Amino acid sequence: MSDAPMLPGMEPFAAAKPPKAKPKKNKSQYVWVPGDDPPELGEHSLAKHRILRKYLETYVAILTSSRVVEKLNLSLVDGFSGGGAYRCPLTGEKIAGSPVLMLEAMASAEAKANEGKKKPFKLDADFYFIERQKPTIEYLNQEINLCEAAHGKTDQIHVLRGRFAKHLDAVIKQIKFKGRRHRAIFLLDQYGYTDVTLANMRKIFRALPSAEVILTFAVDWLADFVNESEKFETALKNLELSHRRDLLVQIRQQHAIDWRPTIQHLLHQHFYEKSGADCYTPFFINSTDSHRAYWLLHFSKHSTARNAMVDLHWSMQNHFQHFGKAGFEMLLGYDPSRMNESPMLPFDFGSDAASLTHESLLIELPERLSRVGKPISFKDFFETVVNETPATKQMIALAARQLTKDHEIEVRTTDRKLRRNGVIIHDDDLLCLPASKSLFLPRKYDE
Ligand SMILES: C[S@@+](CC[C@H](N)C(=O)[O-])C[C@H]1O[C@@H](n2cnc3c(N)ncnc32)[C@H](O)[C@@H]1O
């Protein structure tokens, strides 16, 4: 860290002076005034904070599960950090904002990783907190001073004033000074949908292939805003969607009832193709307070990371949802022209959704294997379907196991020996259709 260049706009976090003027209040945005109570957190954001904390802890737990790991280098970037504290909408108590939450999550993950280790484990984490508003930065500095998990970490905490886009290059450069893998998690919790460009997302993944990005995107606000104005055109430019403007307007005019999901589905595909990431979770946070949903998107280049995030969605039932199918091809199966006849039900990661997912996998898994056309390892099979299902790897393995009991599929070892029906399926196991079944499905194996 000490060899790395100083970042422009870096602010010391020790001194906090009162602001000269109170910032203007915008109803939909948070305001942090040094010396005052923090703003009340929107209820929907409680779920966002819970998943962020759990994800960060899980991330470290996965990477340190081996007993021999003695050190982990990691950089955490909060690109739209806010003031670091809120009032809880349920209890009125002070609760952590995302930067403080990151500090706390790393301290608790390090303590956990040390449990049962003979040699001490060190989590070497750097934190970059970027925020545009000066009073908010002052508020954040005070909160960091009060945060126990920040003590002794002055050199690792970088509070940067200004726009995320302005700081991105310098932060990437700094991250590349740290370790060999350049592991980094970016939280890009923008207001609205215009401050994080797809070009910047690609920049992150190009420079830092091990990075992960958690992005909020106010998709329903964008959908509401679809019109033929110049302002809308500028918004589309940032999202590299200018060429889709007429289509979006047309959908808005012609789909009186289902224009929102129709536009959301169009955006899904676009985000996936243009982000520069290989793995992607396209799920919504339920927003009961505004009656509009926003996306909490997770991008990475690794199926393990994607799986860990989806696992958390299931563990936090009913906070997340999507409008799509339960099995494979969850979004491709969507047909806007049929929405009025049978509207797509929100899929909420609850117990009904879990049963539906299991049932769908039992039907669709053999059909997918038939499309693959030859025996495929469970690991490779998972890689091919990972982006198109709300199911976790474990759910797919359970369905495959059930299908062996029902004699619908076979599991073989790497040297092609048949495994017992009902066995636990490992990554290397080969999945295939029994010869009798493959006769009735579209393609035969070419063994
Ligand atoms: C939704 S709030 C962030 C909340 C925070 N992530 C949390 O969960 O505690 C967005 C913050 O980003 C700041 N902001 C807005 N535009 C920005 C930009 N272009 N670059 C950096 N910060 C920005 C706002 O002042 C605000 O404090």
The ligand as a MOL file (V3000), in Angstrom:
LIG
                    3D

  0  0  0     0  0            999 V3000
M  V30 BEGIN CTAB
M  V30 COUNTS 27 29 0 0 0
M  V30 BEGIN ATOM
M  V30 1 C -27.9980 5.8720 -2.4690 0
M  V30 2 S -26.8560 6.9200 -1.6620 0 CHG=1
M  V30 3 C -25.6500 5.7790 -1.1130 0
M  V30 4 C -26.0080 4.9860 0.0460 0
M  V30 5 C -24.9190 4.0930 0.5610 0
M  V30 6 N -24.3540 3.2370 -0.4850 0
M  V30 7 C -25.4630 3.2130 1.6660 0
M  V30 8 O -26.0530 2.1820 1.3510 0
M  V30 9 O -25.2770 3.5440 2.8220 0 CHG=-1
M  V30 10 C -25.9570 7.6110 -2.9970 0
M  V30 11 C -24.8290 8.5300 -2.5720 0
M  V30 12 O -24.0350 8.7850 -3.7300 0
M  V30 13 C -23.6820 10.1560 -3.7760 0
M  V30 14 N -23.4670 10.4480 -5.1970 0
M  V30 15 C -24.3820 10.8210 -6.1300 0
M  V30 16 N -23.8020 10.8690 -7.3410 0
M  V30 17 C -22.5060 10.5110 -7.1840 0
M  V30 18 C -21.4080 10.3330 -8.0720 0
M  V30 19 N -21.5490 10.5480 -9.3810 0
M  V30 20 N -20.2390 9.9190 -7.5650 0
M  V30 21 C -20.0940 9.6810 -6.2320 0
M  V30 22 N -21.0990 9.8460 -5.3390 0
M  V30 23 C -22.2960 10.2480 -5.8110 0
M  V30 24 C -24.8380 10.8750 -3.1360 0
M  V30 25 O -24.4280 12.1260 -2.6190 0
M  V30 26 C -25.2660 9.8730 -2.0540 0
M  V30 27 O -24.5970 10.1390 -0.8630 0
M  V30 END ATOM
M  V30 BEGIN BOND
M  V30 1 1 1 2
M  V30 2 1 2 3
M  V30 3 1 2 10
M  V30 4 1 3 4
M  V30 5 1 4 5
M  V30 6 1 5 6
M  V30 7 1 5 7
M  V30 8 2 7 8
M  V30 9 1 7 9
M  V30 10 1 10 11
M  V30 11 1 11 12
M  V30 12 1 11 26
M  V30 13 1 12 13
M  V30 14 1 13 14
M  V30 15 1 13 24
M  V30 16 1 14 15
M  V30 17 1 14 23
M  V30 18 2 15 16
M  V30 19 1 16 17
M  V30 20 1 17 18
M  V30 21 2 17 23
M  V30 22 1 18 19
M  V30 23 2 18 20
M  V30 24 1 20 21
M  V30 25 2 21 22
M  V30 26 1 22 23
M  V30 27 1 24 25
M  V30 28 1 24 26
M  V30 29 1 26 27
M  V30 END BOND
M  V30 END CTAB
M  END
